[in-house]
Amino acid sequence: METRTTDLPPVATAYNGLDRNSFIFGWNPQAELWNGRLAMIGFLAYLLWDLAGYSVVRDLLNLLPNISQ
C-alpha cells in the first residue's frame, strides 16, 4: 500500500485560519458553531424534561391538557 502526500491541512480551518472546533471567546466563526451546538443540547434537554412530565411552557400557556393531573 502506497502513501500519497497531499496539500490538505491537518485540521479543518474556518475563515480566520484557526481550527474551527476550538473554543475561542469573542465574535468569530468558532463562537457561532459552539452557540449552535449548545443550543441543540439545550433544546434536547428541554424535550427530555417535557417528556418526563415537567413541562413549564405547556402548563403556563395551557397549550395541551396536562395528562399527569
C-alpha positions as CSV (number, residue, x, y, z in Angstrom):
1,M,0.0,0.0,0.0
2,E,1.5,3.3,-1.0
3,T,1.1,6.6,0.8
4,R,0.3,9.8,-1.0
5,T,1.2,13.2,0.1
6,T,-1.5,15.9,-0.1
7,D,-1.6,19.6,0.5
8,L,-4.6,19.3,2.8
9,P,-4.3,21.0,6.3
10,P,-4.3,18.6,9.3
11,V,-7.4,20.3,10.7
12,A,-10.4,21.9,9.1
13,T,-10.0,25.7,9.3
14,A,-12.6,28.4,9.4
15,Y,-12.5,31.8,7.8
16,N,-9.9,33.1,10.3
17,G,-7.5,30.3,9.7
18,L,-7.8,28.7,13.1
19,D,-9.2,25.3,14.0
20,R,-12.9,25.6,13.6
21,N,-13.6,23.4,16.6
22,S,-11.5,25.4,19.1
23,F,-13.3,27.3,21.8
24,I,-12.3,30.9,21.2
25,F,-14.0,33.8,23.1
26,G,-15.4,36.7,21.0
27,W,-17.2,37.3,17.7
28,N,-15.8,34.7,15.4
29,P,-17.0,31.7,13.3
30,Q,-16.0,29.3,16.1
31,A,-18.3,31.0,18.6
32,E,-21.2,30.6,16.1
33,L,-20.6,26.9,15.9
34,W,-20.4,26.4,19.6
35,N,-23.5,28.5,20.1
36,G,-25.4,26.2,17.7
37,R,-24.1,23.1,19.4
38,L,-25.0,24.3,22.9
39,A,-28.5,25.4,21.7
40,M,-29.1,21.9,20.3
41,I,-28.1,20.3,23.6
42,G,-30.4,22.7,25.5
43,F,-33.3,22.0,23.2
44,L,-32.8,18.2,23.6
45,A,-32.6,18.6,27.4
46,Y,-35.9,20.6,27.4
47,L,-37.6,17.9,25.2
48,L,-36.5,15.2,27.7
49,W,-37.6,17.3,30.6
50,D,-41.0,17.8,28.9
51,L,-41.4,14.1,28.2
52,A,-40.7,13.4,31.9
53,G,-43.8,15.4,32.8
54,Y,-42.2,18.7,34.0
55,S,-43.4,21.0,31.2
56,V,-43.3,24.6,32.1
57,V,-44.4,26.0,28.7
58,R,-47.3,23.7,28.4
59,D,-48.6,24.5,31.9
60,L,-48.2,28.2,31.6
61,L,-49.7,28.6,28.2
62,N,-52.3,25.8,28.6
63,L,-51.5,24.5,25.1
64,L,-52.3,20.9,25.8
65,P,-54.2,19.3,28.6
66,N,-51.9,18.1,31.4
67,I,-52.1,14.3,31.5
68,S,-50.5,13.9,34.9
69,Q,-53.4,15.6,36.8
